[in-house]
Amino acid sequence: MVSLGQHDGDAAVERGLEIEEVPSVLGSVTDIDEQVVERARRGCYPRSSLKELDEGLVKEAFTRSGPPGDPFCLAPTYRQPVRFQVQDLREDLPEGTFQLILCRNLAFTYYDRDLQCEVLERLFGKLRVGALLVVGSNEELPAGAPGLDPLGPGRCIWKNARPAEPMGDAR
Ligand SMILES: C[S@@+](CC[C@H](N)C(=O)[O-])C[C@H]1O[C@@H](n2cnc3c(N)ncnc32)[C@H](O)[C@@H]1O
């Protein structure tokens, strides 16, 4: 999984933990802002940021850093497999391909159409077959998003519907 322009990482953490319970679920988290990336690396959140997360998962994956009122911090087991990177989405994307890319409330809100198309094409290249791209609930993908099918009525989860590459001739 990769979360681009991830802000404090809370949404990414919630989604990552919900999707799989294995520590390696979060592959990469990026933001252009160094301080944002540093906060995400620390992985400490107010209880209110975790309200959509199952109570059992909060207990399993977070420890409170001090007395009541102090933030909840993500256990090292969950933080260690994650690569936190300062990156400009317009220039760089994390290495590899992904089962899930979160790119919410950034490119498809703030960029002009041409840049949106360019970013989308590059994101598409990072999606494995059948993988999901999640954008903000008020965002629209440009140019009909060829190769991507919407999942559900909200049009914020898109599945890579490109057919798998044919296997090479084994002879
Ligand atoms: C509006 S917030 C969205 C946060 C999160 N994705 C969400 O939906 O809650 C935009 C985030 O994108 C980051 N950002 C802005 N321009 C960026 C760029 N070119 N590349 C990567 N991150 C960027 C900002 O620092 C900020 O953390």
The ligand as a Gaussian input file, in Angstrom:
#p B3LYP/6-31G(d) Opt

LIG

0 1
 C       -5.388000      18.375000       1.900000
 S       -4.132000      17.389000       2.580000
 C       -4.805000      15.794000       2.271000
 C       -4.391000      14.821000       3.330000
 C       -4.935000      13.398000       3.207000
 N       -4.589000      12.790000       1.941000
 C       -6.431000      13.412000       3.433000
 O       -7.176000      13.223000       2.488000
 O       -6.850000      13.606000       4.567000
 C       -2.882000      17.525000       1.347000
 C       -1.532000      16.937000       1.770000
 O       -0.757000      16.833000       0.586000
 C        0.540000      17.305000       0.837000
 N        1.068000      17.766000      -0.465000
 C        0.841000      18.942000      -1.082000
 N        1.474000      18.977000      -2.272000
 C        2.122000      17.787000      -2.414000
 C        2.944000      17.218000      -3.426000
 N        3.216000      17.882000      -4.559000
 N        3.436000      15.973000      -3.229000
 C        3.173000      15.286000      -2.097000
 N        2.387000      15.771000      -1.090000
 C        1.866000      17.007000      -1.244000
 C        0.374000      18.398000       1.868000
 O        1.578000      18.619000       2.590000
 C       -0.751000      17.813000       2.737000
 O       -0.238000      17.033000       3.787000

